Amino acid sequence: MVEMKKDPWISANEAAQIISDNSGKPVHPDYVRLLARQNPKKLASKPLDGRTNVYLRTDVEKIKVKAKKVADRPKEQEPKGEAPIEEKQPEAA
């Protein structure tokens, strides 16, 4: 039986899917690009054309991302973009 060889260089979309599967959480292709720019020794890339890069499959398959830790917030501090819900007091007649 003839085994098909996988291309050693893959797109950011394919890399994001592999990392998502390895990590159990969704990863965006922009994050793959960021990883390659910040640490080229960990994730090798090469230009495909003037605008697109491809990523080394063996490097991508080794990557697993973890959830970002967020420090506990004081109860008084509300998350940005969400206004606290205020209850209206009944008006005195």
Secondary structure, 3 states (H helix, E strand, C coil): CCCCCCCCEECHHHHHHHHHHHHCCCCCHHHHHHHHHHCCCCCCEEECCCCCEEEEHHHHHHCCCCCCCCCCCCCCCCCCCCCCCCCCCCCCC
